[in-house]
Each structure stands twice: as C-alpha cells, then as structure tokens.
C-alpha cells in the first residue's frame, strides 16, 4: 500500500490562491441565480460550466491520470459556488471523459469525440444506475443485443430499467453518454458492458432516446435530473468500448468497467471541503457583522463574541483547514496506490470523512445564522443540500463505509501508518478497530446477529480513521492551536469513548472545545484569509455593501420607504453632483 508519502505536497496548498479567483468575480459568476427561473438557472449553470472548461483546458490525460492539474480543478471552490456546475463537470470530466480516456490508446477513432468533450463543444453524460437498480446495479436490465452485422440494439425492457438521475435532456450542447448495458450475443448474457451513445444534438433527442425530466431535488441547486429510456436504439459496432467476451470473473470485470466511480468518490470529498470553506467564511463574516444589545451592559456587541457562536464558527474553520490538508494528502496516496482496492479504500475514507464533516458543519452554521441561514442566497443552507447529494453520488458513504470497515477488520486492507501514534485521535481509532475486530471474531457468518449489530458502527470507524489521517496530514503544516480545536471538535463525535477511556467528562469536553476556540478568536481574520475563498462568496449577509445591493434588487410593492442607508451607499450617493 502506497502510504509512506511525505506531506510536502499538501503543505503548499494554503499558500496558493485559486486560479479561478478572477473568473469568480465576473458578472457570469456574481449574478444571483435565486432571481431566475428554473430553466434560466439550468442554462446559467451550463454557461458557467463552459467557462471553467475554457479556463482549465484539461485534457483526457489529465483526467485519466488524476494528476495535480485535475486535482486542483476538483478542489476549486468555484464548483461549490454553484453546486450544479460541480455536478455537471464531475459527470462530464470524471465519468464520461475519464471512461473514454481509458480506451483511447487502443481506439484512436475516439479522438474526435474526446476533442469535442475537452472543449465542452459536446456535453458528456454517464448512464449507469437504473430506477430499479442502484447499489445492486451489477444486476442492470438495460440490454444491448448484438445484431448479425456486428451492430447493436440498445433497449430499455421495462420502466425499472430506465437510467436514473443523469441530466440527459437537451441543454443547448450536443450530448454523448457512456451507457452501461448487458450485452447479449446469440442469446448469451455476457454481463454489463460499456457503450458510447449519442443522446441529442442540443435541441432534439436522437431517435429512440427518451428523456423525462424529474421534479427538482429541493434544497439544492437545480440540475435537470432525468429518467432515460432507450427504445431499440441502433448503435454501430464501434459503440462498444469494453471487450465483448464473457468475463471469467464477472464482478471484477464490472468494477473495472465502472472504475471511474472510484475516482469520483475521492472527488466528492474535495467538493464537500470546498463547501465548508465557503460556508464557514459566510458564517464568520455574518457573526462579525451582526450585533445585538447586551442585556446587562446595554452595549452593542457582535454575536461572534458569544461562546455558542465563536465555538461553532471557529470549529468549522479549523476542521476546514485541516481537511484541506487531508484532501491533498489522500490525493497523493490515491495516485501512488497500485491496487484498485487500495485506491477505493483511500477514496472511501476521504469521502466519508469530508462529507460527514461538511454535512454537520453546514447544518450547524446555518442554525447559528438564524433566519438568514435558511436563505438560499446566503450559501450555507443550499450548500448543505448540495453536500447531501454528494454523499450519495459516486458511492453512498454508508455503503462504502460498511464495505471497507469490514475489509479492514478482516485485514484485507491496511490503514496508512500512524505518524503520531500517541495522539488522542490515533488512540481512539486503534481502540475502535480492536473492539470491532474482537466482536467480528465471534460472528459465525455475515448473517449472524453479531455481524448485523456491527454495521451501524462501520461509518464511525471510517470517520475515526479519516480524522486521525487528517490530523497526521496537518500536524506539520498548521498552527498547533488550529489542531487543538480540530481534535476538541472531534471528541464530541464519540463523547462516551473519551469519557470512559480518557477521563473527559461532559463538562471537560465542552470546556476543551470552547477554550480552544476562544484562543483562536483574536486571529479570526487571519483564519478567514487562510480559507482563500472570498472571491467565491456572494452571500448578502457578509457585508453592508452586498446587503444593500441585494435589497435594491428585490421586488418592491408600494411606495419606497424612507430608510437609513449604509455608509457605502451614502458615499456613492455623495459622488453624484447636484443638478
């Protein structure tokens, strides 16, 4: 297992500004989509996606190798500024282009298609899961029957075999999709294979292809998710990308066919961390700006001065900074790993740790911002919705946690080495592993009741591994005070263990986190600078100027009320000469 990597690759990450910082400041990206219709928002997301493609100019080789250029793209907070764009480009690059790139060496005829995808002249989609087959998609029912001339008939035999979720409806850009279907040759089922299918020309669906647009997910940025049916669609022989033979080990062949899902797993983790960067910045800025009158002193004070506020905000920032180092560390491990199982394990730990942290922090920060935290325009609550989608995409976090926790307990995979084996998080991880391994030893089979009771503990184990790895990754590159708060904030995830094994009662645990946060409070502006995310923040609650601009843009009924304007607007008014 390639787990001896130095941490130097990640330590430089905080010192570099994102290359899309200027792009994020353009009107295309500063426009508030909340005022647009659903269709307008979808169109805006496609235009934004195209602007990122033109900015990065990624190649099929970049995507296939998951190199530093591609990882920088995956870690770019511009994808979290508009989660719809993150969804579109993750499918386009990783799943579609990445899959095609796998076959490009032996299929030079695919190069013209690759060229169109690299420039976003064509949009790429990926049709794997079906309405009736999600986690068990190896049992897919979509059929591709080989015809006497070597071509294929692609067909959806029933409603549950409809491809589920990919946004395959016309979008203004011609669309080609990687489609997984069972290959039948002379009535022999040769298992799931990979095909390349043209879906539409940007305006009209191709003959035999039907796309039904699903209702919006809700509480997330809009993507035109669809049900996609194929009615005896004729495909040329060249449409088959994978080998036509029946595999000796069907399960291995299937996972090889969907290998880009593993890369997507680790990419989803990076997207979650970008969401944390934006959400923690917004919550901090609002908490500094929002004042209340102190009941006892009758003096105005910012809400960040309350322990309930600064602890939540600073804990989120500390977790974000540490996980950013962890993300780059995992990328290095992922690229160096030789075995697909090892790659998948690293990706699973990375995604589970980052996504669960992102879900928890965005929800807490939204609550700490009161009613403003509910508003989509303020970027926190909507990010939570986007992250919930990411938790399911490219490997549901619960399912991959169960798989790899069991593999770990059975010693089929190994965790990266402990760089700081005496730290609290390392002791916690080792204890959980030892305890669960002992319990598993008493299970007669996977149908045993003992085994069943272990399943809910699998995800916490994977999170414990990830938290320890994150601490290891950040120890040499971040301030000790940040690490102390990171550790303290993780203790509350398993308070019983720390009480029983470390002697930290509830009051001690709360005090550890509060005091660690209070120590960082005077440096909150420095910490916000380390997030390097200000160009990607459009939330009106972060400044008076943004709020005034937002209010002016609102639909207004009745006479415009007299109001006290902020200094920024007043200064602007004073620049206008009197008539």
Secondary structure, DSSP 8 states (H G I E B T S, - for coil): ------SHHHHTGGGS--TTHHHHTSHHHHS-GGGS-HHHHHHHHHHHHHHHHHHH---HHHHHHT-HHHHHHHT-THHHHTHHHHHHHIIIIIIIIHHHHHHHTT-GGGHHHHHHHHTTSEEEEEE--BTTBSTTGGG---EEEE-TTS-EEEE--SGGGSEEE---S--SSEEEEEEEEEEEETTEEEEEEEEEEEEESSSSB-TTEEEEE----SSS-----EEEEESSEEE-GGGB-S--S--SSHHHHHHHHTTHHHHHHHHHHHHHHHHHHHHHHHHHHHHHH-EEE-TTT--EEEGGGSHHHHHHHHHHHHHHHHHHHHHHHHHHHHHH--SHHHHHHHHHHHHHHHHHHHHHHHHHHHHHTGGGGG-GGGSSHHHHHHHHHHHHTTS-HHHHHHHHHHHHHTTSS-----SSTTSHHHHHHHHHHHHHHHHHHT-SSTTSHHHHHHGGGHHHHHHHHHHHHHHHHHTTTS-HHHHHHHHHHHHGGGHHHHHHHH---HHHHHHHHHHHHHHHHTTHHHHHHHH--GGG---GGG-HHHHHHHHHHS---SS-------HHHHHHHHTS---
